[in-house]
Amino acid sequence: MAEEFTLTPMRRLLKRFGDIRVSEEAVEEMRNIIGDFSLKIAEFAVENARNEKRNTVIGQDLKNAYVEVTQLRIV
């Protein structure tokens, strides 16, 4: 899943808070963490849409999934 995210934005995100060098390992780890987090949110959002008998995931499904994942600390 993490492979779907490119490395350059991960490096930019890490460097946003200061002029600091960022190792390849750190960039890869950031990509893995964001990939895992996104996967969990997507899973909950799709589950919510299906529970409501919809074939379309909507923005509110993602918002609800984000809250659920962060509150339950399921990452």
Phi, psi and omega per residue, in radians:
M1 nan -0.726 -3.074
A2 -1.076 -0.449 -3.096
E3 -1.107 -0.319 -3.141
E4 -1.259 -0.250 3.113
F5 -1.809 2.305 -3.140
T6 -1.410 2.783 -3.047
L7 -1.322 -0.612 -3.062
T8 -1.001 -0.820 3.097
P9 -1.110 -0.537 3.106
M10 -1.145 -0.757 3.116
R11 -1.106 -0.776 3.126
R12 -1.039 -0.725 3.133
L13 -1.088 -0.765 3.137
L14 -1.172 -0.596 -3.103
K15 -1.467 -0.136 -3.084
R16 -1.029 -0.494 -3.022
F17 -1.740 0.208 3.066
G18 2.857 2.707 3.109
D19 -1.398 1.571 -3.051
I20 -2.425 2.588 3.086
R21 -1.327 2.559 -3.120
V22 -2.245 2.174 -3.111
S23 -1.283 2.766 3.073
E24 -1.045 -0.678 3.123
E25 -1.045 -0.727 3.141
A26 -1.153 -0.710 3.135
V27 -1.127 -0.776 3.109
E28 -1.075 -0.759 -3.129
E29 -1.134 -0.709 3.090
M30 -1.061 -0.742 3.125
R31 -1.101 -0.727 3.124
N32 -1.124 -0.763 -3.127
I33 -1.128 -0.817 3.132
I34 -1.134 -0.665 3.096
G35 -1.090 -0.803 3.128
D36 -1.104 -0.759 -3.140
F37 -1.095 -0.801 -3.141
S38 -1.109 -0.678 3.134
L39 -1.086 -0.761 3.123
K40 -1.117 -0.758 3.129
I41 -1.094 -0.768 3.123
A42 -1.064 -0.737 -3.141
E43 -1.038 -0.839 -3.139
F44 -1.168 -0.662 -3.129
A45 -1.140 -0.765 3.124
V46 -1.144 -0.728 3.113
E47 -1.040 -0.736 3.129
N48 -1.112 -0.782 3.128
A49 -1.074 -0.756 3.131
R50 -1.142 -0.704 3.112
N51 -1.086 -0.522 3.112
E52 -1.626 0.246 3.067
K53 1.047 0.648 3.088
R54 -1.955 2.654 3.064
N55 -1.756 0.076 -3.084
T56 -2.214 2.268 3.026
V57 -1.443 2.283 3.137
I58 -1.971 2.955 -3.109
G59 -0.964 -0.700 -3.131
Q60 -1.105 -0.560 3.078
D61 -1.078 -0.722 3.140
L62 -1.202 -0.721 3.101
K63 -1.072 -0.788 3.124
N64 -1.117 -0.702 3.135
A65 -1.129 -0.714 3.113
Y66 -1.046 -0.815 3.129
V67 -1.074 -0.790 -3.124
E68 -1.084 -0.788 -3.121
V69 -1.170 -0.752 -3.106
T70 -1.267 -0.604 3.126
Q71 -1.261 -0.658 -3.123
L72 -1.473 -0.214 -3.094
R73 0.940 0.874 -3.125
I74 -1.745 1.324 3.098
V75 -2.327 nan nan
